[in-house]
Amino acid sequence: MTVTDILAWLGGLTGPSAIVWDVYKWKRSGPKLLVRVSPNMAILGRGQVTNQRHLIVRVANSGEKKTTLTTLALALYPSWWAQVRGKPSEQFAVPMPGGPGWRNLPCPLDPGEEWAGMVRQDQQIEQMCKKGRLYCHVYHALSKNPVGARVVLS
């Protein structure tokens, strides 16, 4: 084998590897949203704690691209298998998830930023958590699929 043959083999192996790496980087680029749900949160106002409980939803963008959060929704899956298949039995949109002084949706979210919203935790939400798997989904402009987190009442 000559040096030319060795270099030809080396080029034949590294060329496709570079293309695969570029495709991997392209698929992984963009916004990376992390959704966290904190249930049973009380609101402290004017020195008093209210009896009403809320779900606080926080979304952080740890990716490289800006996106716009468009919708906050709740989805109830009757079983684990329904959740894997993406087939909720019920879905609910939360039209105004922000409280006073909070940013409502749609909301641009730069890399490194966090958005927070609030959903009133009523008996219906508590019963849905007992009945099945309740998820809080956040839709954004750069994906057709939502990003979500499970609502677990403790």
N, CA and C of each residue as an Amber inpcrd file, in Angstrom:
protein
   462
   0.8420000  -1.1730000   0.0000000   0.0000000   0.0000000   0.0000000
   0.8920000   1.2420000   0.0000000   0.5210000   2.1630000  -0.8400000
   1.3000000   3.3990000  -0.9300000   0.7010000   4.4440000   0.0100000
   1.4280000   5.5290000   0.1680000   0.9580000   6.6420000   0.9950000
  -0.3260000   7.2130000   0.4090000  -0.4230000   7.2580000  -0.8960000
  -1.6130000   7.7740000  -1.5550000  -2.8270000   6.9020000  -1.2300000
  -2.6370000   5.5810000  -1.2240000  -3.7390000   4.6750000  -0.8790000
  -4.2020000   4.8820000   0.5680000  -3.2360000   5.0410000   1.4590000
  -3.5770000   5.2610000   2.8710000  -4.3490000   6.5580000   3.0330000
  -3.9020000   7.6280000   2.3890000  -4.5950000   8.9160000   2.4680000
  -5.9770000   8.8460000   1.8330000  -6.1080000   8.0750000   0.7720000
  -7.4190000   7.9140000   0.1370000  -8.3860000   7.2040000   1.0890000
  -7.9300000   6.1420000   1.7570000  -8.7600000   5.4470000   2.7350000
  -9.1320000   6.3660000   3.9110000  -8.1530000   7.1330000   4.3680000
  -8.3940000   8.0530000   5.4660000  -9.4410000   9.1000000   5.0850000
  -9.3290000   9.6420000   3.8810000 -10.3150000  10.6130000   3.3980000
 -11.6860000   9.9870000   3.2200000 -11.7050000   8.7410000   2.7580000
 -12.9680000   8.0390000   2.5830000 -13.6880000   7.7830000   3.8980000
 -12.9470000   7.6530000   4.9880000 -13.5540000   7.4290000   6.3070000
 -13.9300000   8.7290000   7.0060000 -13.0680000   9.7370000   6.9020000
 -13.3410000  10.9720000   7.6440000 -14.3820000  11.8560000   6.9730000
 -14.5210000  11.7950000   5.6700000 -15.5180000  12.6190000   4.9690000
 -16.9370000  12.3320000   5.4230000 -17.3820000  11.0800000   5.3370000
 -18.7310000  10.7680000   5.8140000 -18.8950000  11.0060000   7.3170000
 -17.8480000  10.7750000   8.0860000 -17.9280000  11.0270000   9.5330000
 -18.1950000  12.5030000   9.8010000 -17.5600000  13.3840000   9.0540000
 -17.7750000  14.8250000   9.2260000 -19.2120000  15.2020000   8.8650000
 -19.7470000  14.5850000   7.8330000 -21.1300000  14.8690000   7.4390000
 -22.0930000  14.3970000   8.5250000 -21.8790000  13.2110000   9.0710000
 -22.7260000  12.6950000  10.1470000 -22.6400000  13.6160000  11.3650000
 -21.4400000  14.0860000  11.7000000 -21.2690000  14.9980000  12.8370000
 -22.0080000  16.3110000  12.6040000 -21.9440000  16.8560000  11.3880000
 -22.6550000  18.0990000  11.0830000 -24.1730000  17.9240000  11.1880000
 -24.6940000  16.7880000  10.7280000 -26.1270000  16.5070000  10.8450000
 -26.5120000  16.4040000  12.3170000 -25.6880000  15.7380000  13.1190000
 -25.9500000  15.6160000  14.5540000 -25.9810000  17.0020000  15.2070000
 -25.0230000  17.8490000  14.9120000 -24.9830000  19.1920000  15.4820000
 -26.1930000  20.0080000  15.0400000 -26.6030000  19.8670000  13.7820000
 -27.7540000  20.6080000  13.2680000 -29.0310000  20.1770000  13.9880000
 -29.1900000  18.8620000  14.2090000 -30.3900000  18.3610000  14.8890000
 -30.4220000  18.7840000  16.3560000 -29.2750000  18.9200000  16.9830000
 -29.2000000  19.2640000  18.4010000 -29.1890000  20.7740000  18.6520000
 -29.0190000  21.5800000  17.6100000 -28.9830000  23.0280000  17.7950000
 -30.4020000  23.5510000  17.9880000 -30.4930000  24.7730000  18.4100000
 -31.8000000  25.3840000  18.6150000 -32.1090000  25.5440000  20.0830000
 -33.3490000  25.9080000  20.3890000 -33.7180000  26.0850000  21.7950000
 -33.8530000  24.7290000  22.4910000 -33.4230000  24.6750000  23.7180000
 -33.6180000  23.4900000  24.5570000 -34.3920000  23.9570000  25.7860000
 -35.6510000  23.5860000  25.8350000 -36.5240000  24.0700000  26.8960000
 -36.6620000  23.0250000  27.9960000 -36.5020000  23.4780000  29.2250000
 -36.6920000  22.6420000  30.3990000 -37.9060000  23.1780000  31.1440000
 -38.9090000  22.3260000  31.3180000 -40.1530000  22.7160000  31.9940000
 -40.1620000  22.0970000  33.3830000 -40.4700000  22.9170000  34.3830000
 -40.6010000  22.4510000  35.7600000 -41.9350000  22.9370000  36.3090000
 -42.6120000  22.0620000  37.0320000 -43.9130000  22.3970000  37.6170000
 -43.8080000  22.2560000  39.1330000 -44.1810000  23.3110000  39.8370000
 -44.2040000  23.2940000  41.3050000 -45.6580000  23.3890000  41.7570000
 -46.2320000  22.2940000  42.2740000 -47.6300000  22.3290000  42.7220000
 -47.7450000  22.8470000  44.1510000 -48.9760000  23.0750000  44.5600000
 -49.3230000  23.4430000  45.9450000 -48.6780000  24.7480000  46.3940000
 -48.4960000  25.6880000  45.5030000 -47.8830000  26.9630000  45.8580000
 -48.9710000  27.9390000  46.3050000 -48.7510000  28.5620000  47.4630000
 -49.6640000  29.5810000  47.9710000 -49.1120000  30.9520000  47.5890000
 -49.9970000  31.9140000  47.4560000 -49.6110000  33.2720000  47.0980000
 -49.6090000  34.1230000  48.3710000 -48.5150000  34.8070000  48.5900000
 -48.3900000  35.6970000  49.7370000 -48.6610000  37.1070000  49.2530000
 -49.7120000  37.7160000  49.7640000 -50.0660000  39.0570000  49.3370000
 -50.5270000  39.8980000  50.5080000 -49.9790000  41.0840000  50.6060000
 -50.3350000  42.0190000  51.6850000 -50.1680000  41.3850000  53.0660000
 -49.1050000  40.5990000  53.2050000 -48.7890000  40.0100000  54.5010000
 -49.6040000  38.7980000  54.8790000 -50.4840000  38.3370000  53.9770000
 -51.3160000  37.1860000  54.2810000 -51.1340000  36.1260000  53.2090000
 -51.1900000  34.8910000  53.6450000 -51.1290000  33.7620000  52.7160000
 -52.5540000  33.3800000  52.3500000 -52.8250000  33.2510000  51.0560000
 -54.1610000  32.8590000  50.6200000 -54.3260000  31.3440000  50.7320000
 -55.5600000  30.8850000  50.8220000 -55.8330000  29.4480000  50.8860000
 -55.7750000  28.8020000  49.5130000 -55.9450000  29.5900000  48.4660000
 -55.9470000  29.0510000  47.1080000 -54.5430000  28.5880000  46.7250000
 -54.4340000  27.3970000  46.1510000 -53.1510000  26.8500000  45.7160000
 -53.0110000  27.0080000  44.2050000 -51.7530000  27.0520000  43.7490000
 -51.4520000  27.2410000  42.3260000 -50.3480000  26.2880000  41.8840000
 -50.3570000  26.0020000  40.5790000 -49.2190000  25.3530000  39.9370000
 -48.3540000  26.4700000  39.3610000 -47.0900000  26.5060000  39.7180000
 -46.1630000  27.4610000  39.1200000 -45.3640000  26.6920000  38.0690000
 -45.4180000  27.1780000  36.8420000 -44.7380000  26.5380000  35.7150000
 -43.5660000  27.4250000  35.3170000 -42.3660000  26.8340000  35.3020000
 -41.1710000  27.5780000  34.8990000 -40.5710000  26.9010000  33.6670000
 -40.1920000  27.7340000  32.6890000 -39.5910000  27.2380000  31.4560000
 -38.2700000  27.9620000  31.2610000 -37.1840000  27.1950000  31.1640000
 -35.8550000  27.7670000  30.9520000 -35.3470000  27.3470000  29.5760000
 -34.7170000  28.2820000  28.8690000 -34.1310000  28.0030000  27.5590000
 -32.6210000  27.8620000  27.7360000 -32.1190000  26.6350000  27.6600000
 -30.6810000  26.4000000  27.7900000 -30.0340000  26.1250000  26.4330000
 -30.7620000  26.3960000  25.3680000 -30.2410000  26.1550000  24.0320000
 -29.4650000  27.3340000  23.4790000 -29.2800000  27.3100000  22.1710000
 -28.4910000  28.3290000  21.4880000 -29.3430000  29.3130000  20.7070000
 -30.6450000  29.0530000  20.5860000 -31.5220000  29.9100000  19.7850000
 -32.6580000  30.4680000  20.6190000 -33.0960000  31.6320000  20.1990000
 -34.2690000  32.2610000  20.8000000 -35.5190000  31.5870000  20.2330000
 -36.5640000  31.4880000  21.0420000 -37.8450000  30.9880000  20.5750000
 -38.9460000  31.8170000  21.2220000 -40.1580000  31.5950000  20.7910000
 -41.3020000  32.2780000  21.3750000 -42.2360000  31.2380000  21.9680000
 -42.4920000  31.3420000  23.2660000 -43.4630000  30.4700000  23.9160000
 -44.8480000  30.9370000  23.4920000 -45.6610000  30.0120000  23.0130000
 -46.9560000  30.4060000  22.4580000 -48.1460000  29.9880000  23.3060000
 -48.1080000  28.7820000  23.8830000 -49.2810000  28.2580000  24.5790000
 -48.8650000  27.4220000  25.7790000 -49.6210000  27.5560000  26.8520000
 -49.4820000  26.6770000  28.0120000 -50.7350000  25.8140000  28.0480000
 -50.5440000  24.4990000  28.1760000 -51.6780000  23.5790000  28.1430000
 -51.4930000  22.4850000  29.1840000 -52.6000000  21.8580000  29.5400000
 -52.5880000  20.6850000  30.4050000 -53.1360000  19.5200000  29.6030000
 -52.5340000  18.3460000  29.7780000 -52.9820000  17.1470000  29.0740000
 -53.0870000  16.0060000  30.0720000 -54.2160000  15.3040000  30.0390000
 -54.4370000  14.1690000  30.9310000 -54.3250000  12.8820000  30.1220000
 -53.4010000  12.0350000  30.5500000 -53.2190000  10.7270000  29.9290000
 -53.7620000   9.6720000  30.8920000 -54.6720000   8.8020000  30.4280000
 -55.2630000   7.8220000  31.3360000 -54.2840000   6.7440000  31.7920000
 -53.2110000   6.5250000  31.0270000 -52.2480000   5.4750000  31.3860000
 -50.8680000   5.8380000  30.8580000 -49.8970000   5.0640000  31.2880000
 -48.5270000   5.2430000  30.8120000 -48.4630000   5.0130000  29.3000000
 -49.1640000   3.9970000  28.8300000 -49.1420000   3.6550000  27.4100000
 -49.7550000   4.7720000  26.5640000 -50.8050000   5.3860000  27.0230000
 -51.4140000   6.5100000  26.3030000 -50.4430000   7.6850000  26.2380000
 -49.6850000   7.8880000  27.3040000 -48.7050000   8.9790000  27.3160000
 -47.5730000   8.7050000  26.3340000 -47.0940000   7.4710000  26.2630000
 -46.0340000   7.1060000  25.3160000 -46.5130000   7.3220000  23.8820000
 -47.7690000   6.9910000  23.6080000 -48.3170000   7.1610000  22.2620000
 -48.7230000   8.5960000  21.9680000 -48.7450000   9.4610000  22.9960000
 -49.1480000  10.8570000  22.7990000 -50.6360000  11.0080000  22.5760000
 -51.4390000  10.1970000  23.2800000 -52.8950000  10.2050000  23.1190000
 -53.5780000  10.6010000  24.4310000 -53.6700000  11.9030000  24.7160000
 -54.3520000  12.3000000  25.9530000 -55.8590000  12.1160000  25.8360000
 -56.4940000  11.8210000  26.9720000 -57.9540000  11.6980000  26.9820000
 -58.6060000  13.0790000  27.0530000 -57.9140000  14.0450000  27.6620000
 -58.4180000  15.4150000  27.7460000 -57.2510000  16.3830000  27.6310000
 -57.5210000  17.5600000  27.0280000 -56.5160000  18.6140000  26.9200000
 -57.1740000  19.9530000  27.2550000 -56.4050000  20.8150000  27.8830000
 -56.9040000  22.1190000  28.2990000 -55.8740000  23.1810000  27.9700000
 -56.2990000  24.2760000  27.3910000 -55.4210000  25.4280000  27.1680000
 -55.5830000  26.3780000  28.3440000 -54.4860000  26.9950000  28.7410000
 -54.5060000  27.9950000  29.8140000 -54.3340000  29.3510000  29.1340000
 -55.4080000  30.1260000  28.9940000 -55.3430000  31.3400000  28.1720000
 -54.4770000  32.4580000  28.7480000 -54.4910000  32.6720000  30.0410000
 -53.7140000  33.7610000  30.6610000 -52.9330000  33.1930000  31.8390000
 -51.7950000  32.5250000  31.5820000 -51.0870000  31.8540000  32.6770000
 -50.2860000  32.7830000  33.5820000 -50.1910000  34.0400000  33.2500000
 -49.4280000  34.9560000  34.0890000 -50.3100000  35.6080000  35.1370000
 -49.7120000  35.9350000  36.2310000 -50.4120000  36.6890000  37.2510000
 -50.1020000  38.1690000  37.0770000 -50.5200000  39.0000000  38.0060000
 -50.2020000  40.4280000  37.9220000 -48.6840000  40.6400000  37.9360000
 -48.1810000  41.3560000  36.9580000 -46.7470000  41.6100000  36.8600000
 -45.9530000  40.5050000  36.1900000 -46.6190000  39.4530000  35.7230000
 -45.9470000  38.3380000  35.0560000 -46.0660000  38.5400000  33.5570000
 -45.1860000  37.9300000  32.8050000 -45.2370000  38.0130000  31.3450000
 -46.2190000  36.9690000  30.8170000 -47.2190000  37.4200000  30.0700000
 -48.1840000  36.4960000  29.4820000 -47.6810000  35.9830000  28.1380000
 -48.3620000  34.9790000  27.6210000 -47.9910000  34.3840000  26.3390000
 -48.7630000  35.0540000  25.2180000 -48.1990000  35.1260000  24.0350000
 -46.8790000  34.6710000  23.6060000 -45.7630000  35.5200000  24.2150000
 -44.6120000  34.8610000  24.4180000 -43.4960000  35.5170000  25.0960000
 -42.1860000  35.0550000  24.4670000 -41.3580000  35.9810000  23.9680000
 -40.0470000  35.5710000  23.4490000 -39.1560000  35.1030000  24.5990000
 -38.3520000  34.0840000  24.3280000 -37.4710000  33.5240000  25.3590000
 -36.0770000  33.3450000  24.7630000 -35.1710000  34.2040000  25.1860000
 -33.7800000  34.1470000  24.7210000 -33.0400000  33.0140000  25.4230000
 -31.9010000  32.5740000  24.8570000 -31.0740000  31.5920000  25.5600000
 -30.6540000  32.1320000  26.9260000 -30.7590000  31.2910000  27.9420000
 -30.3940000  31.6930000  29.2930000 -31.5150000  32.3480000  30.0670000
 -32.6560000  32.6050000  29.4430000 -33.7810000  33.2390000  30.1250000
 -34.7550000  32.1960000  30.6600000 -35.6020000  32.6500000  31.5860000
 -36.6340000  31.7950000  32.1550000 -37.9590000  32.5410000  32.1450000
 -39.0280000  31.8160000  31.8960000 -40.3840000  32.3580000  31.9460000
 -41.1290000  31.5910000  33.0340000 -42.0310000  32.2640000  33.7190000
 -42.8430000  31.5990000  34.7400000 -44.3040000  31.9500000  34.5270000
 -45.1530000  30.9710000  34.7290000 -46.5960000  31.1530000  34.6410000
 -47.2760000  30.4690000  35.8090000 -48.5680000  30.7210000  35.9300000
 -49.3040000  30.2330000  37.0860000 -50.6640000  29.6960000  36.6330000
 -51.0570000  28.5590000  37.2060000 -52.3580000  27.9490000  36.9400000
 -53.0150000  27.6840000  38.2820000 -54.2660000  28.1020000  38.4150000
 -54.9760000  27.8580000  39.6720000 -55.1750000  26.3570000  39.8680000
 -54.7780000  25.8510000  41.0150000 -54.8920000  24.4230000  41.3290000
 -56.2140000  24.1920000  42.0500000 -57.2170000  23.8050000  41.2680000
 -58.5350000  23.5800000  41.8580000 -58.7830000  22.0830000  42.0370000
 -59.9960000  21.7350000  42.4550000 -60.3330000  20.3300000  42.6830000
 -60.2690000  19.5170000  41.4000000 -60.5930000  20.1520000  40.2730000
 -60.5470000  19.4360000  38.9930000 -59.1230000  18.9840000  38.6800000
 -58.1400000  19.8310000  38.9000000 -56.7460000  19.4600000  38.6470000
 -56.3080000  18.3610000  39.6170000 -56.6940000  18.4720000  40.8740000
 -56.3270000  17.4530000  41.8500000 -56.9410000  16.0990000  41.5130000
 -58.1900000  16.0930000  41.0320000 -58.8270000  14.8370000  40.6400000
 -58.1750000  14.2480000  39.3940000 -57.7570000  15.1050000  38.4580000
 -57.0830000  14.5990000  37.2590000 -55.7480000  13.9450000  37.6200000
 -55.0330000  14.5080000  38.6010000 -53.7680000  13.9040000  39.0340000
 -53.9920000  12.5190000  39.6340000 -55.1130000  12.3380000  40.3110000
 -55.4310000  11.0290000  40.8910000 -55.9320000  10.0550000  39.8200000
 -56.6350000  10.5860000  38.8340000 -57.2810000   9.7590000  37.8070000
 -56.2860000   9.2330000  36.7670000 -55.2410000  10.0040000  36.4850000
 -54.2970000   9.6000000  35.4420000 -52.9840000  10.3410000  35.5900000
 -52.3310000  10.5480000  34.4690000 -51.0390000  11.2300000  34.4360000
 -51.2640000  12.6200000  33.8380000 -51.2100000  13.6460000  34.6680000
 -51.4330000  15.0170000  34.2210000 -50.0990000  15.6590000  33.8730000
 -50.0210000  16.2130000  32.6700000 -48.8070000  16.8760000  32.2030000
 -49.1060000  18.3280000  31.8850000 -48.1320000  19.1660000  32.1430000
 -48.1790000  20.5680000  31.7640000 -47.3080000  20.7160000  30.5250000
 -47.8870000  21.1290000  29.4140000 -47.1650000  21.2600000  28.1420000
 -46.9890000  22.7220000  27.7660000 -45.8350000  23.0270000  27.2270000
 -45.5420000  24.3660000  26.7140000 -45.2270000  24.2250000  25.2320000
 -45.9600000  24.9540000  24.4100000 -45.7240000  24.9720000  22.9680000
 -44.8730000  26.1860000  22.6350000 -43.9740000  26.0170000  21.6490000
 -43.1470000  27.1450000  21.2360000 -43.0410000  27.1770000  19.7210000
 -42.5530000  28.2980000  19.2120000 -42.6030000  28.5840000  17.7800000
 -41.6940000  27.6900000  16.9350000 -40.6440000  27.1350000  17.4780000
 -39.6850000  26.3910000  16.6680000 -39.8870000  24.8830000  16.6990000
 -41.0440000  24.4180000  17.1790000 -41.3350000  22.9900000  17.1780000
 -42.8370000  22.7810000  17.1180000 -43.2440000  21.7180000  16.4560000
 -44.6690000  21.4010000  16.4350000 -45.0730000  20.5630000  17.6470000
 -44.0940000  20.0090000  18.3560000 -44.3660000  19.2010000  19.5390000
 -44.1110000  20.0130000  20.8060000 -44.9470000  19.8130000  21.8180000
 -44.7410000  20.5640000  23.0620000 -43.6330000  19.9510000  23.9130000
 -43.1640000  20.7460000  24.8590000 -42.2260000  20.2840000  25.8770000
 -43.0090000  20.2840000  27.1740000 -42.8400000  19.2630000  27.9940000
 -43.6910000  19.2090000  29.1620000 -43.0510000  18.5860000  30.3850000
 -43.7910000  18.6470000  31.4670000 -43.4090000  18.0280000  32.7340000
 -44.6740000  17.5160000  33.4220000 -44.5140000  16.4440000  34.1420000
 -45.6520000  15.8370000  34.8360000 -45.9840000  16.6250000  36.0950000
 -47.2660000  16.7700000  36.3640000 -47.7450000  17.4280000  37.5860000
 -47.9130000  16.3450000  38.6380000 -47.0900000  16.4180000  39.6810000
 -47.1520000  15.4410000  40.7620000 -47.4960000  16.1770000  42.0510000
 -48.6730000  15.8930000  42.5820000 -49.0870000  16.5200000  43.8370000
 -48.5380000  15.6920000  44.9900000 -47.9160000  16.3710000  45.9340000
 -47.3460000  15.6390000  47.0690000 -48.1450000  15.8740000  48.3250000
